[in-house]
């Protein structure tokens, strides 16, 4: 009776969607394996034969806990397999071997029973009356995962590689570095845009506003206008006036000039010209004053004579 080897990538195997990944090493069949760390993830295979065996890989001891898997054949009670992790990875380990079966179509379901522990499935070995296995009508769905993302480290004896924690760390560091450089580039681009836009904004403010000049007393108004200049449109000036007065001096009503009344000297009213009278000449002023002094002297002389006679 021929033995039929069904690799983990065989289309007769149905994996539960979005719970399995693919990897491999040179010590595994066809250099491939299909792995999962999801609790309850299943792999089903329908075959025609008298017995079947399931083989897989056990990761090194420092990669995590021991793998645990369940094997259910034709809806019978499941058989539990407890793997024993060692210092190095173990390849092509028999996880399950069925008893002798009657000839016909059978179904084996493999279930991962350990959460967070990586379970590796390598291949199935079927004793079959036919040379081909029965294919399932359902389409195979699985996800491909690079070895660098597996939480399994290469063993120290170089017996094979099922994953690399160091590669995963390097990938994370590489991603963080790229993200940091991208953020710095964006910040530099924004700062450059602000630097180039500042002279343009100042030219726009100087063009659309009237400066009051020194001594206007409205320097604070200019500062506030510059702070609010960002509200102006840099692409279109049709919605704004061509000139905006930043500071306007107070406008007072113009008063009509009133000329002072003509000055009338009280002395000029009695015939004696006053020096404040702009129309009086020097000759007239001194002439009148001389006559007044002469009259005063004459009056004093007459009084003195009168006193002597009396």
For each residue, the residues with C-beta under 8 A, 3 or more apart:
1: 50 127 128 129
2: 127 128 131
3: 125 126 127 128
4: 47 49 125 126 127 128 131 132 133
5: 29 123 124 125 126
6: 10 12 13 45 47 123 124 125 126 133
7: 10 29 30 32 122 123
8: 13 22 29 32 33 34 121 122 123
9: 13 22 30 32 34
10: 6 7 13 45 124 133
11: 135 136 140
12: 6 45 46 47 133 134 135 136
13: 6 8 9 10 34 43 44 45 124 140
14: 43 44 45 136 138 140
15: 19 20 34 41 42 43 140 141 142
16: 19 20 40 41 42 43
17: 141 142
18: 141 143
19: 15 16 36 38 41
20: 15 16 34 35 36 41 43 142 143
21: 34 35 36 142 143 144 145 149 150
22: 8 9 32 33 34 35 142 143 144 145
23: 32 33 34 35 120 145 146 147 150 162 163
24: 28 30 31 32 33 147
25: 28 31 33 57 89 91 160 161 162
26: 31 160
27: 89 91 92 159 160
28: 24 25 31 32 33 57 91 92 122 160
29: 5 7 8 32 55 92 122 123
30: 7 9 24 123
31: 24 25 26 28
32: 7 8 9 22 23 24 28 29 122
33: 8 22 23 24 25 28 56 57 120 121 122 162
34: 8 9 13 15 20 21 22 23 43 120 121 142
35: 20 21 22 23 118 119 120 121 145 150 162
36: 19 20 21 41 112 118 119
37: 112 115 116 117 118 119 151
38: 19 41 112 115
39: 112 113 114 115 116
40: 16 111 112
41: 15 16 19 20 36 38 111 112 119
42: 15 16 109 110 111 112
43: 13 14 15 16 20 34 109 110 121
44: 13 14 107 108 109 110 136
45: 6 10 12 13 14 52 107 108 124 133
46: 12 105 106 107 133 134 135 136
47: 4 6 12 52 105 106 107 108 124 126 128 133 134
48: 103 104 105 106 128 129 130 133 134
49: 4 52 101 103 106 126 127 128 129 130 133
50: 1 100 101 102 103 127 128 129
51: 97 98 99 100 101 126 127
52: 45 47 49 73 97 98 101 106 108 124 125 126 127
53: 94 96 97 98 124 125 126
54: 71 94 95 96 97 108 110 121 124
55: 29 92 93 94 95 122 123 124 125
56: 33 93 95 119 120 121 122
57: 25 28 33 89 90 91 92 93 120 122 162
58: 66 67 83 84 85 86 89 90 93 120
59: 63 64 67 85 89 118 120 152 162 163
60: 63 85 86 87 88 89 152 153 155
61: 85 86 87
62: 87 153
63: 59 60 85 118 151 152 153 163
64: 59 85 116 117 118 151 152
65: 85 114 116 117
66: 58 82 83 84 85 114 117
67: 58 59 82 83 85 112 114 117 118 119 120
68: 80 81 82 83 112 113 114 117
69: 80 81 83 95 96 110 111 112 113 114 119
70: 78 79 80 81 110 111 113
71: 54 78 79 80 81 95 96 108 109 110 111
72: 75 76 77 78 79 108 109 111
73: 52 76 79 98 101 106 107 108 109
74: 106 107
75: 72 107
76: 72 73
77: 72
78: 70 71 72 111
79: 70 71 72 73 96
80: 68 69 70 71 113
81: 68 69 70 71 95 96
82: 66 67 68
83: 58 66 67 68 69 93 95
84: 58 66
85: 58 59 60 61 63 64 65 66 67
86: 58 60 61 90
87: 60 61 62 155 156
88: 60 155 156 157 159
89: 25 27 57 58 59 60 152 155 159 160 162
90: 57 58 86 93
91: 25 27 28 57 122 159 160
92: 27 28 29 55 57 122
93: 55 56 57 58 83 90
94: 53 54 55 97
95: 54 55 56 69 71 81 83 110
96: 53 54 69 71 79 81 108 110
97: 51 52 53 54 94
98: 51 52 53 73 101 108
99: 51
100: 50 51
101: 49 50 51 52 73 98 104 106
102: 50
103: 48 49 50 129
104: 48 101
105: 46 47 48 134
106: 46 47 48 49 52 73 74 101
107: 44 45 46 47 73 74 75
108: 44 45 47 52 54 71 72 73 96 98 124
109: 42 43 44 71 72 73
110: 42 43 44 54 69 70 71 95 96 121
111: 40 41 42 69 70 71 72 78
112: 36 37 38 39 40 41 42 67 68 69 117 119
113: 39 68 69 70 80
114: 39 65 66 67 68 69 117 119
115: 37 38 39
116: 37 39 64 65
117: 37 64 65 66 67 68 112 114
118: 35 36 37 59 63 64 67 150 151 152 162 163
119: 35 36 37 41 56 67 69 112 114
120: 23 33 34 35 56 57 58 59 67 162
121: 8 33 34 35 43 54 56 110
122: 7 8 28 29 32 33 55 56 57 91 92
123: 5 6 7 8 29 30 55
124: 5 6 10 13 45 47 52 53 54 55 108
125: 3 4 5 6 52 53 55
126: 3 4 5 6 47 49 51 52 53 133
127: 1 2 3 4 49 50 51 52
128: 1 2 3 4 47 48 49 50 131 132 133
129: 1 48 49 50 103
130: 48 49 133
131: 2 4 128
132: 4 128
133: 4 6 10 12 45 46 47 48 49 126 128 130
134: 12 46 47 48 105
135: 11 12 46
136: 11 12 14 44 46
137:
138: 14
139:
140: 11 13 14 15
141: 15 17 18
142: 15 17 20 21 22 34
143: 18 20 21 22
144: 21 22
145: 21 22 23 35 149 150
146: 23 149
147: 23 24 150 161 162 163 164 167
148: 163 164 167 168 170 171
149: 21 145 146 163 168 171
150: 21 23 35 118 145 147 162 163 164 168
151: 37 63 64 118 163 165 168
152: 59 60 63 64 89 118 162 163 164 165
153: 60 62 63 163 164 165 166
154: 158 160 161 162 163 164
155: 60 87 88 89 158 159 160
156: 87 88
157: 88
158: 154 155
159: 27 88 89 91 155
160: 25 26 27 28 89 91 154 155
161: 25 147 154 164
162: 23 25 33 35 57 59 89 118 120 147 150 152 154
163: 23 59 63 118 147 148 149 150 151 152 153 154 167 168
164: 147 148 150 152 153 154 161 167 168
165: 151 152 153 168 169
166: 153 169 170
167: 147 148 163 164 170 171
168: 148 149 150 151 163 164 165 171 172
169: 165 166 172 173
170: 148 166 167 173 174
171: 148 149 167 168 174 175
172: 168 169 175 176
173: 169 170 176 177
174: 170 171 177 178
175: 171 172 178 179
176: 172 173 179 180
177: 173 174 180 181
178: 174 175 181 182
179: 175 176 182 183
180: 176 177 183 184
181: 177 178 184 185
182: 178 179 185 186
183: 179 180 186 187
184: 180 181 187 188
185: 181 182 188 189
186: 182 183 189 190
187: 183 184 190 191
188: 184 185 191 192
189: 185 186 192 193
190: 186 187 193 194
191: 187 188 194 195
192: 188 189 195 196
193: 189 190 196 197
194: 190 191 197 198
195: 191 192 198
196: 192 193 199 200
197: 193 194 200 201
198: 194 195 201 202
199: 196 202 203
200: 196 197 203 204 234
201: 197 198 204 205 229 230 234
202: 198 199 205 206 226
203: 199 200 206 207
204: 200 201 207 208 229 232 234
205: 201 202 208 209 225 226 229 232
206: 202 203 209 211
207: 203 204
208: 204 205 232 237 240 241 242 243 244
209: 205 206 225 243 244 245 246
210: 243 244 245 246
211: 206 222 246
212: 216 218 221 222 246 247 249
213: 216
214:
215:
216: 212 213 219 247 249
217: 247
218: 212 221 222 246 247
219: 216 222 223
220: 223 224
221: 212 218 224 225 246 247
222: 211 212 218 219 225 226 246 247
223: 219 220 226 227
224: 220 221 227 228
225: 205 209 221 222 228 229 244 246
226: 202 205 222 223 229
227: 223 224
228: 224 225 231
229: 201 204 205 225 226 232
230: 201
231: 228
232: 204 205 208 229 237 240
233: 236 237 239 240
234: 200 201 204
235:
236: 233 239
237: 208 232 233 240 242
238:
239: 233 236
240: 208 232 233 237 244
241: 208 244
242: 208 237
243: 208 209 210
244: 208 209 210 225 240 241
245: 209 210 248
246: 209 210 211 212 218 221 222 225
247: 212 216 217 218 221 222
248: 245 251
249: 212 216
250:
251: 248
252:
253:
254:
255:
256:
257:
258:
259:
260:
261:
262:
263: 276 277
264: 268 269
265: 268 269 273 274 276 277
266: 269 270 274
267: 270 272 273 274 277
268: 264 265 271 272 273 274 277 280
269: 264 265 266
270: 266 267
271: 268
272: 267 268 288 292
273: 265 267 268 277 279 280 281 284 285 288
274: 265 266 267 268 277 280 285
275: 280 285
276: 263 265
277: 263 265 267 268 273 274 280
278:
279: 273
280: 268 273 274 275 277 284 285
281: 273 284 285
282: 285 286
283: 286 287
284: 273 280 281 287 288
285: 273 274 275 280 281 282 288 289
286: 282 283 289 290
287: 283 284 290 291
288: 272 273 284 285 291 292
289: 285 286 292 293
290: 286 287 293 294
291: 287 288 294 295
292: 272 288 289 295 296
293: 289 290 296 297
294: 290 291 297 298
295: 291 292 298 299
296: 292 293 299 300
297: 293 294 300 301
298: 294 295 301 302
299: 295 296 302 303
300: 296 297 303 304
301: 297 298 304 305
302: 298 299 305 306
303: 299 300 306 307
304: 300 301 307 308
305: 301 302 308 309
306: 302 303 309 310
307: 303 304 310
308: 304 305
309: 305 306
310: 306 307
